């Protein structure tokens, strides 16, 4: 699948390509626009990860006479796979992309680069799967996102190598796609696979599949062996079969 400079889809391509041009890298970012965004991020974003004000994890009930512990399990909230938009989610622009935040489901700690701490629930997995793919692309300190929020393996290594090869250039940012809907493909307490629909400025939409894994007390992104987010990216004409969900 290729695109023009505005992130519009222009048709499928079957020849072998660099991982940077494969659909798996393009969740919520457009197509050719992705490389532009990465270059702009290197130019205009400063390093560091200064904390921003954000939701804090709800404290689990403490035994009588004991104060709540900071290490209380983050498994509060509904445990059923959401079939409607999760309640109490607010959307905030992060470098032109609207990302979801929830006091109940996370992220509980949001900085200029990383956004960590998600409830061990389907909704927590959903928010992590929406946040991490964007932040690893455009965060000022993208390496921290990769190291802290992506499962180690060939996919992480491939992405790190490709991302590190992007150098500064005088370019202007293009248009990003925005989240428009989701549906769960599979959920267990250990792994969640979620399909997202992204809508582009042209009105065209595409579906990509993201997997997150519960690891070391948080949801982390699982990348494809080539470093992409999704094994495929397919055009969709509407949100039939998906839960409409987005901030724009």
PATOR-458674 format. One record per atom (N, C-alpha, C, O): residue in three letters; x, y, z. Coordinates in pm, whole numbers, plus 32768, in hexadecimal, padded with zeros to 4 digits. Layout:
N
ALAXYZ...
//
This chain:
248
UNK80567F888000UNK800080008000UNK8058807B8000UNK80B580838051UNK803F80DA7FAAUNK808E81547FA5UNK803681CB7FBDUNK7FBC81BD7FCAUNK807382417FC2UNK802682B97FDEUNK806D83307FA5UNK80E1832A7F7FUNK802383A07FA1UNK8062841D7F7BUNK809284667FF7UNK808C842E8065UNK80C284DF7FE9UNK810085288059UNK809D855080C3UNK80C58579812FUNK801A854480A6UNK7FB68565810CUNK7F8984EA8159UNK7F2D84F481AAUNK7FC584778141UNK7F9D84008189UNK7F2883BA8149UNK7EEA8366818AUNK7F0583DA80C7UNK7E93839D8086UNK7EBF831B8044UNK7F2C8313800CUNK7E6982B4804BUNK7E8882358010UNK7E77823D7F7AUNK7E1682777F49UNK7ED682057F30UNK7ECE820C7EA0UNK7ED081847E5DUNK7ECB817D7DE2UNK7ED681187EA9UNK7ECE80957E6AUNK7F3880387E9FUNK7F9C80647ED8UNK7F237FB67E8EUNK7F7F7F537EC4UNK7FFE7F477E73UNK80007F627DFBUNK80687F1F7EB8UNK80E67EFF7E75UNK81167E7B7EADUNK81077E627F25UNK81507E287E5BUNK81737DA27E86UNK82087D8A7E8DUNK82337D257EC4UNK825A7DE47E58UNK82E97DCC7E59UNK831E7DDB7EE7UNK82E07E1B7F3CUNK83957DA07EFFUNK83D47DAA7F82UNK83FE7E3A7F9BUNK842E7E7E7F41UNK83E97E668015UNK840A7EEF8039UNK844D7EF480C0UNK84487E94810DUNK848B7F6480DBUNK84C57F7A815FUNK84587F7181C7UNK83E57F9381ABUNK84797F428241UNK84127F3E82ABUNK83CF7FC382C4UNK835D7FC782F2UNK8416803382A7UNK83DA80B682C0UNK836280D08267UNK830D8121828AUNK8359808D81F3UNK82E880A68199UNK8280803881A0UNK8220803A8152UNK82907FD981F9UNK822D7F6E8207UNK81B97F9E825CUNK81CA7FF382B3UNK81417F678242UNK80CA7F968289UNK80D37F8C8320UNK80967FDB8368UNK81217F2B8353UNK81267F1883E2UNK81587F8F8430UNK813F7F9884A8UNK819F7FEA83EFUNK81D4805F8435UNK817380D38436UNK8193813C846EUNK80FC80C483FBUNK80B0813A83D8UNK80348150842BUNK7FDF81A08405UNK8025810D8499UNK7FB0812084EDUNK7FA481B18517UNK800081EB854FUNK7F3181EC84FBUNK7F0E82748523UNK7F7082DB84F0UNK7F7B8347852AUNK7FB982BD8483UNK801A831D8456UNK8016833C83C2UNK806483918396UNK7FC582FF8375UNK7FC8831382E5UNK802D82B682A8UNK805F825D82EDUNK804E82C78229UNK80AA826D81E6UNK813282B181D5UNK818582A98230UNK814B82F28167UNK81CD83338155UNK81E4839D81BCUNK825783C281D7UNK817883D181F8UNK818384388260UNK81D7840882D6UNK82148459831BUNK81DB838482ECUNK82238350835FUNK82B4837C8360UNK82E683AB83C7UNK82F9836E82EFUNK8385839282EBUNK839684278303UNK83F484518346UNK833B847782CCUNK833E850782E3UNK833385258376UNK837F857783ACUNK82D684E483B8UNK82C084FD8446UNK833B84D98497UNK8360852184F4UNK837A84698475UNK83F1844084BEUNK846084A784AEUNK84A584C8850FUNK847284DA8436UNK84D8853E8420UNK84BA85BE846DUNK851385FA84A9UNK843D85E6846AUNK8416865F84B3UNK842C864C8547UNK845686A9858CUNK840F85D58579UNK842185BC8608UNK84B185D18630UNK84CD8609869AUNK850D85A385DCUNK859A85B385FBUNK85C1864685FEUNK86138670864FUNK8585869485A4UNK85AA87218599UNK857187768607UNK85B987C78643UNK84F087658624UNK84AB87C98674UNK849187A18704UNK846987F48754UNK84A787238726UNK848B86F987AEUNK850C86F187FDUNK857286C387CBUNK8507871F8879UNK857D871A88CDUNK857F8699891CUNK85178659892CUNK85F38673894CUNK85FF85F78998UNK85CF860E8A25UNK85B7867F8A51UNK85C1859D8A6CUNK859185A58AF6UNK850485718B00UNK84C0855F8A9BUNK84D885598B7BUNK8455851F8B91UNK8417855C8C0DUNK83F685168C6CUNK840785E08C0BUNK83D386268C7FUNK834385FE8C98UNK82F385FA8C3AUNK831E85DF8D13UNK829785B18D2FUNK822F861C8D0FUNK824586938D24UNK81BD85EF8CDCUNK814986448CCAUNK80E2861E8D32UNK80E485B08D68UNK8088867B8D4EUNK801986588DA6UNK7FC585EF8D62UNK7FA385FE8CEDUNK7FA285878DA9UNK7F54851C8D6DUNK7F0884D18DD6UNK7F1984EA8E4EUNK7EB484748DABUNK7E6684268E0AUNK7EBF83CF8E60UNK7F26839E8E32UNK7E9783BB8EDAUNK7EDF83658F35UNK7E9182E48F4AUNK7E1782E48F42UNK7ED982768F65UNK7E9381F68F77UNK7E3981FA8FF1UNK7E62822C905AUNK7DBF81C58FE6UNK7D6881BF905AUNK7DA1816090C2UNK7DD380F5909FUNK7D9881879140UNK7DCF813491ABUNK7D7280C091C9UNK7CF880D191D3UNK7DAC804991D8UNK7D5D7FD591FEUNK7D367FE29291UNK7D81801C92DFUNK7CC27FAD92B8UNK7C997FB69344UNK7D037F78939FUNK7D347F0B9385UNK7D267FBE940AUNK7D8C7F8D9465UNK7D4B7F4594DBUNK7CDD7F699505UNK7D907EDF9512UNK7D5D7E9E958AUNK7D4D7F0495F9UNK7D8F7F6C95FAUNK7CF57EE79656UNK7CD87F4296C4UNK7D587F67970DUNK7DA67F129737UNK7D6C7FEC971CUNK7DDF801D9766UNK7E5C802B9714UNK7EC480539748UNK7E558009968EUNK7ECC8013963AUNK7EB4807895CCUNK7E4680839597UNK7F1C80C295ACUNK7F128123953EUNK7F1C80DB94B9UNK7F5B807294B0UNK7EDF81139451UNK7EEB80D593CCUNK7F7E80D093A2UNK7FCB812C93BDUNK7FA280659361UNK802B80539332UNK803B808792A5UNK7FE080789252UNK80AF80C49288UNK80CA80F69201UNK80D68085919EUNK80C9809A9125UNK80EF800991CFUNK80FE7F989176UNK807F7F46916BUNK80837ED19145UNK800C7F82918BUNK7F8D7F3B9181UNK7F777F0C90F2UNK7F9B7F539094UNK7F3B7E9590DFUNK7F267E619058UNK7ED17EBF9004UNK7E717EFA9035UNK7EF47ECD8F86UNK7EAA7F228F2BUNK7E447ECE8EDDUNK7E457ECB8E62UNK7DEF7E8B8F26UNK7D8D7E358EE5UNK7CFF7E638F05UNK7CA27E138F05UNK7CF17EE48F1FUNK7C6E7F1A8F3CUNK7C247F358EBBUNK7C617F458E52UNK7BA07F398EC5UNK7B507F5A8E4FUNK7B137EDF8E10UNK7B2F7E6F8E39UNK7AC07EF48DAAUNK7A7B7E858D66UNK7ADF7E238D2AUNK7B457E4B8CF3UNK7ABF7DA48D35UNK7B167D3D8CFEUNK7ADF7D028C7EUNK7B1F7CAC8C41UNK7A687D2E8C52UNK7A2F7CFE8BD6UNK7A697D4C8B60UNK7A877DC38B6DUNK7A777D098AEFUNK7AA67D4B8A76UNK7A407DB58A4EUNK79CA7D948A3FUNK7A697E328A3BUNK7A097E9C8A1CUNK79CA7E8A8992UNK7A0F7E73892EUNK79467E97898EUNK78FC7E938911UNK78B87F1988F7UNK78647F26889EUNK78DE7F7C8945UNK78B180068934UNK7924805F8962UNK7981802D89A2UNK792180E08943UNK79908137896CUNK79A481358A03UNK794381498A4CUNK7A1D811D8A33UNK7A36811E8AC4UNK7A0F81A48B00UNK7A24820D8AC4UNK79D7819F8B78UNK79AE82198BBAUNK7A2682648BF4UNK7A90822A8C0BUNK7A1182E58C0CUNK7A74833A8C4EUNK7AFA833E8C07UNK7B6383458C48UNK7AF8833A8B84UNK7B72834A8B35UNK7B7683D88AFEUNK7B1684078AC2UNK7BE6841D8B14UNK7BF984A18AD8UNK7C6584978A70UNK7CC084448A7BUNK7C5C84EB8A0AUNK7CBB84E9899CUNK7D12856689A1UNK7CE285D489B9UNK7D918553898AUNK7DF085C2898FUNK7E4E85B88917UNK7E80854C88F7UNK7E66862988D4UNK7EBE86298861UNK7F4F8613888CUNK7F82865388E8UNK7F8F85B78848UNK801E859D885CUNK806185A687D4UNK805B85498784UNK80A1861A87BAUNK80E086328738UNK807F861586C6UNK809E85CB8669UNK800B865086CFUNK7F9D8652866CUNK7F4685D5866DUNK7EE485CF8623UNK7F66857086BCUNK7F1384F886C2UNK7EC684F78746UNK7F02850987B0UNK7E4384E48742UNK7DF184DC87BAUNK7E04845287FAUNK7DE583EC87BDUNK7E3684518877UNK7E4D83D588BFUNK7DF383CF893AUNK7DD384378975UNK7DC983568962UNK7D6A834689D0UNK7DAD833A8A59UNK7E1882FF8A67UNK7D6B83748ABEUNK7D98836D8B49UNK7D20834A8BA1UNK7CB083748B85UNK7D3982FE8C0AUNK7CCE82D88C66UNK7D0482D08CF4UNK7D6D82948D0BUNK7CBE830C8D52UNK7CE983058DDDUNK7CE282778E11UNK7D3082508E69UNK7C8482288DDCUNK7C74819F8E0BUNK7CD3813E8DC5UNK7D0680E28E04UNK7CEC81528D42UNK7D3480EE8CF4UNK7DC081198CCAUNK7E0C80C68C98UNK7DE3819A8CDBUNK7E6981C78CB9UNK7E6D82188C38UNK7E07822A8BF6UNK7EE382488C16UNK7F6282378C5DUNK7F66828A8CDDUNK7F3282FA8CE2UNK7FA382518D44UNK7FA882948DC6UNK801C82F68DD0UNK801983538E21UNK808382E38D7DUNK80F5833D8D7BUNK811183638CEAUNK813F83118C9BUNK80F583E18CC8UNK8108840F8C3EUNK816E84808C3BUNK815E84E58C7FUNK81D6846D8BEAUNK823D84D28BDBUNK824585008B4BUNK81EC84E48AFAUNK82AF85478B2BUNK82C085798AA3UNK82DC85088A42UNK82C8851889C9UNK830B84978A74UNK832A84278A1BUNK82D883AB8A40UNK8284837F89F1UNK82F083748AB5UNK82A982FA8ADBUNK822483198B1EUNK821083838B5AUNK81C982BA8B12UNK814A82BD8B5CUNK8136822F8B8FUNK811081D68B42UNK814F821A8C0FUNK815481938C47UNK80EB81818CB5UNK80B181E18CE6UNK80D681038CD9UNK807A80E38D45UNK7FEC80D48D11UNK7FA381368D06UNK7FC680598CF2UNK7F40803D8CBEUNK7EFF7FD08D12UNK7F437F758D42UNK7E7E7FDB8D24UNK7E357F768D71UNK7E417EEF8D2CUNK7E437EE58CB2UNK7E487E878D7FUNK7E517DFE8D4AUNK7DC57DCE8D25UNK7D917D6E8D5EUNK7D8A7E148CC5UNK7D027DFA8C98UNK7CFE7E0D8C00UNK7D5D7E418BC6UNK7C917DE28BBEUNK7C867DFC8B2FUNK7C8F7E8F8B0AUNK7CCC7EB38AA6UNK7C517EE68B5CUNK7C577F758B3DUNK7CE57FAA8B4CUNK7D107FFE8AFDUNK7D2D7F7A8BAFUNK7DB97FA08BBDUNK7E0A7F778B44UNK7E5F7FC28B14UNK7DF07EFE8B13UNK7E357ECF8A9BUNK7E137F268A23UNK7E6A7F4589D1UNK7D957F4C8A18UNK7D687FA189A9UNK7DB2802689A8UNK7DE380528940UNK7DBB80668A1BUNK7DFF80E78A22UNK7E9480DB8A05UNK7ECD812F89C1UNK7ED280728A38UNK7F60805D8A1CUNK7F7880478988UNK7FD8807A894FUNK7F207FF98949UNK7F2E7FDC88BAUNK7F1980578864UNK7F49805D87F3UNK7ED180BA8898UNK7EBE81388850UNK7F3281998867UNK7F5781E3880DUNK7F6A819888DEUNK7FD181F88904UNK805C81D588CFUNK809F82288891UNK8087815C88E7UNK8114813988D2UNK814081438840UNK81AC81788825UNK80F0811187DEUNK8120811A8753UNK813B81A88724UNK819681BE86D4UNK80ED82088756UNK81048293872EUNK817F82CB8774UNK81D3830B8734UNK818B82B487F4UNK81FA82EE8840UNK828282B98813UNK82E383048816UNK828B823D87E9UNK830C820987BEUNK833B824C873EUNK83B28248871DUNK82E0828A86F5UNK830482CD8678UNK832C835E868DUNK8390838C8655UNK82E083A886DEUNK82F3843886E4UNK8320846D876BUNK833284E6877AUNK8333841787CEUNK835E84478852UNK83E98485884AUNK843D845687FDUNK840284EF8898UNK8489852A889CUNK84F384C288C0UNK855E84BE8882UNK84D684708923UNK85338406894AUNK84F583808922UNK84C683348977UNK84F5836588A1UNK84B582EB886FUNK84F9826D88A1UNK84B9820488ADUNK857A827588C0UNK85C081FF88F2UNK858981D18979UNK858381598995UNK8560823189CCUNK8524820B8A4DUNK84A181C28A38UNK848381628A7FUNK845481EF89D7UNK83D681AA89B7UNK83F4811B898AUNK83B480BD89B8UNK8455810C8933UNK847980878900UNK84A8802D8971UNK847C7FBB897CUNK8502806089C4UNK853D800D8A2DUNK84D87FE88A99UNK84DC7F798ACEUNK847E80458ABBUNK8423802E8B2AUNK839D7FF08B00UNK835B7FAE8B51UNK837480068A82UNK82EA7FE78A60UNK82DA7F8B89E8UNK826A7F7A89B6UNK83467F5189B8UNK833E7EF2894AUNK83807E708976UNK83ED7E7189AFUNK833E7E00895CUNK83727D7D8982UNK83F37D618936UNK83FB7D7588BDUNK84597D33897FUNK84DA7D168941UNK84CD7CA588DCUNK847E7C4888EEUNK851C7CAF8870UNK851A7C488809UNK85457C808784UNK856D7CF4877BUNK853C7C2E871AUNK85667C5B8695UNK851C7CD78665UNK85587D2D8623UNK849C7CE28685UNK844F7D568659UNK84847DD78695UNK84927E3B864FUNK84A27DD48716UNK84D67E4C8757UNK855F7E70871FUNK857C7EE6870BUNK85B27E0C8706UNK86367E2786CEUNK862B7E638642UNK86737EC18621UNK85D07E2C85F0UNK85BF7E5E8568UNK858C7EEE8568UNK85BB7F42851BUNK852C7F0A85C0UNK84F87F9385C6UNK85637FF485F5UNK8573806085BCUNK85AD7FCF865DUNK861480278693UNK867C804A8628UNK86A480BD861CUNK86A67FE685DDUNK87097FFF8574UNK86D2805C8509UNK871780B984DEUNK8657804484DFUNK861C80988476UNK8603812684A8UNK861D81868460UNK85D181328523UNK85B481B7855AUNK86338207856EUNK863482818559UNK869E81C48595UNK871D820985AEUNK875A823F852DUNK87AC829B8532UNK8734820884BBUNK876C8234843BUNK872982B28406UNK875882ED83A4UNK86BE82DC8445UNK867A83568419UNK86C883CE844AUNK86DF83DD84C3UNK86F1842383EFUNK874084998413UNK86F0851783F9UNK8688851383B7UNK87218588842BUNK86DB8606841CUNK86D48634838BUNK872D8617833CUNK8668867A836BUNK865786B382E5UNK85F2872382EFUNK859B87218347UNK85FD87838296UNK85A187F58298UNK851F87CE8252UNK851187DD81D8UNK84C1879D82A0UNK84408774826BUNK83D387AF82C2UNK83ED87DD8331UNK835987AF828FUNK82E887DE82DDUNK828E876782FEUNK8281870C82ADUNK824E87688374UNK81FB86F58399UNK818286E8833EUNK814A874B8311UNK815C866C8323UNK80E5865182D3UNK806C863C832DUNK8070865A83A4UNK8006860A82F4UNK7F8C85ED833EUNK7F93855F8377UNK7FB985018331UNK7F6D855183F5UNK7F6384CD8433UNK7ED784958420UNK7E7684E08410UNK7ECE84138421UNK7E4C83D38430UNK7E2583D884C3UNK7E7983EE851BUNK7DA583C284DEUNK7D7283C48567UNK7D2383448582UNK7CE7830C8527UNK7D24831885FFUNK7CD782A28623UNK7C4282BA860CUNK7C0C8323862EUNK7C02825785D1UNK7B73826285B4UNK7B2281F085F0UNK7AAA81FF8604UNK7B61817F860CUNK7B17810E8642UNK7B73809C8668UNK7BEB809E864AUNK7B3A803786ADUNK7B887FC286D6UNK7B2E7F4886E3UNK7AB47F5486ECUNK7B6B7ED486E3UNK7B297E59870EUNK7B947DF98741UNK7C027DF4870BUNK7B727DAE87A8UNK7BCE7D4C87DFUNK7BCB7CCE8789UNK7B607C98876CUNK7C407CA08762UNK7C4D7C22871BUNK7C5B7BB1877FUNK7C237B45876DUNK7CA77BCB87E9UNK7CBD7B668850UNK7CEA7BAC88D0UNK7D2F7C1288CBUNK7CC27B738943UNK7CF17BA889C2UNK7D027B388A28UNK7CA87AE68A3CUNK7D777B378A68UNK7D907AE78ADFUNK7DD77B448B40UNK7E067BAE8B17UNK7DE27B1F8BBFUNK7E2C7B748C1DUNK7EBE7B898BF6UNK7EFF7BE48C29UNK7EF27B358B9CUNK7F7D7B408B73UNK7F917B8B8AF0UNK7FF77BCD8ADEUNK7F307B828A94UNK7F417BBA8A0EUNK7EBD7BF189DAUNK7E537BB689F0UNK7EC57C628996UNK7E4E7C9B8956UNK7E717CBE88C6UNK7ED87CFB88ABUNK7E1A7C98886BUNK7E297CBB87DEUNK7DAF7D0D87B7UNK7D3D7CE187C5UNK7DC97D858785UNK7D5F7DE6876BUNK7D707E1E86DFUNK7DDF7E3F86B5UNK7D027E278697UNK7D057E648612UNK7CD17EF3861CUNK7C647F0C8651UNK7D207F5185E9UNK7CFB7FDE85EBUNK7CDA800C855DUNK7D157FDF84FBUNK7C7980668555UNK7C5E80AC84D7UNK7C93813A84E5UNK7C7A817D8549UNK7CDC81668482UNK7D1581EB847EUNK7CD78238840AUNK7CCC8204839BUNK7CAE82B48425UNK7C74830783BBUNK7CD783758395UNK7D1083B783ECUNK7CEC83878312UNK7D4983EA82E0UNK7D01846982B8UNK7C86846D82AFUNK7D4E84D1829FUNK7D148552827FUNK7CBF854B8200UNK7C63859B81EFUNK7CDD84EE81A9UNK7C9084DD812EUNK7C09849E8147UNK7BB2849F80F0UNK7BF6846581BFUNK7B7C841C81DDUNK7B8B838681CDUNK7B36833A81F9UNK7BF7835B818DUNK7C1182CC817EUNK7C37828F8204UNK7C6D82D3825CUNK7C1B820E8213UNK7C3881CA8291UNK7C8481488276UNK7C78810C820BUNK7CD1811E82DAUNK7D17809F82D2UNK7D1080588359UNK7D01809783C1UNK7D1C7FD48354UNK7D1B7F8283CEUNK7DA37F4083DFUNK7DDA7F078381UNK7DD97F498458UNK7E577F08847AUNK7E457EBD84FDUNK7DEC7EDE854CUNK7E997E5A8515UNK7E8B7E04858AUNK7F037E1385E5UNK7F767E0485BBUNK7EE77E328664UNK7F507E4B86C7UNK7F467DE48737UNK7ED97DC08762UNK7FB97DB58764UNK7FBF7D5587D3UNK800F7D908846UNK807B7DC78832UNK7FD87D8388BEUNK80217DAA8937UNK80277D338994UNK7FD07CDB8992UNK808F7D3189E6UNK80A77CC18A41UNK80BC7CF68ACDUNK80FF7D5B8AE1UNK80827CB08B30UNK80977CD78BBBUNK81207CA48BE6UNK81377C2B8BE9UNK817B7D008C06UNK82047CDC8C25UNK823B7D3B8C8DUNK82347DB58C7EUNK82727D058CF6UNK82B27D548D60UNK82527DBD8D98UNK827A7E2E8DB3UNK81D67D968DAAUNK81757DEC8DECUNK81377E588D96UNK80FF7EB88DCBUNK813E7E4A8D12UNK81007EAF8CBCUNK80E87E738C32UNK81237E0D8C0EUNK80917EB48BE3UNK807C7E8C8B58UNK80EC7EC58B04UNK81107F3A8B10UNK81257E708AACUNK81907E9A8A53UNK81707E6F89C4UNK812B7E0B89ADUNK81A27EBC8965UNK81877EA488D8UNK81DB7E3088A4UNK82527E2588C3UNK819C7DDA8854UNK81E27D6D8810UNK81EE7D92877CUNK81887DA9873AUNK82677D988749UNK827D7DBD86BEUNK828D7D418666UNK82B17CD68695UNK82717D5285E5UNK82887CEA8583UNK831E7CD48571UNK836C7D2E8593UNK83497C61853EUNK83D97C47852FUNK84237CB084DEUNK849A7CC684F4UNK83DD7CF38480UNK841F7D5A8430UNK841C7DE38473UNK844C7E45843AUNK83E57DEB84EBUNK83DF7E688534UNK835D7EB48524UNK834C7F1E8560UNK83017E8084D4UNK82817EC384C0UNK82207EAA8532UNK822F7E4A857EUNK81BC7F01853CUNK81567EF185A3UNK80F57E808580UNK80D17E2F85D5UNK80CD7E7D8501UNK80607E2684D4UNK808E7DCE8461UNK80DF7DF9840FUNK805B7D528458UNK80817CFD83E7UNK80457D2E8363UNK807D7D1382F9UNK7FD47D768369UNK7F937DA882F0UNK7F537E2F830EUNK7F417E568382UNK7F317E7682A3UNK7EDF7EEE82ACUNK7E7C7EE68238UNK7EA37EE181C4UNK7DFB7EE6825AUNK7D957ED281F4UNK7D347F4781F2UNK7D0E7F79825CUNK7D0C7F73817BUNK7CA87FDF8174UNK7C207FAE81A2UNK7BFA7F3C8189UNK7BD5800481E5UNK7B4C7FE6820BUNK7AF4805B81E1UNK7B2280CE81DEUNK7A78803E81BFUNK7A1F80A6818DUNK79CE80E981FAUNK79A2815B81EBUNK79B880A1826AUNK796B80DA82D8UNK799080918359UNK79EA803E835AUNK794A80B283C4UNK796980788447UNK79108002846CUNK79057FDE84E2UNK78D17FC5840AUNK787F7F4F8425UNK78D57EE38465UNK793D7EBE8430UNK78A77EB084D8UNK78F17E498520UNK79557E808584UNK79927E3485CEUNK79667F048586UNK79C47F4385E4UNK79787F9B8646UNK79087FC6862CUNK79B77FB686B8UNK798480178717UNK79BA809F86EFUNK7A3480B286EBUNK796380FE86D1UNK7991818586AFUNK79D681C28728UNK799D81C68795UNK7A5081F18715UNK7A9F82208788UNK7B1082798756UNK7B66824B870BUNK7B1182F5877FUNK7B7A834F8755UNK7B6883D88793UNK7AFF83F787CBUNK7BCF842B8787UNK7BCB84AE87C6UNK7BC085218765UNK7BBF8595878EUNK7BB8850486E2UNK7BB2856E867FUNK7B3985598624UNK7B2285A885C9
//
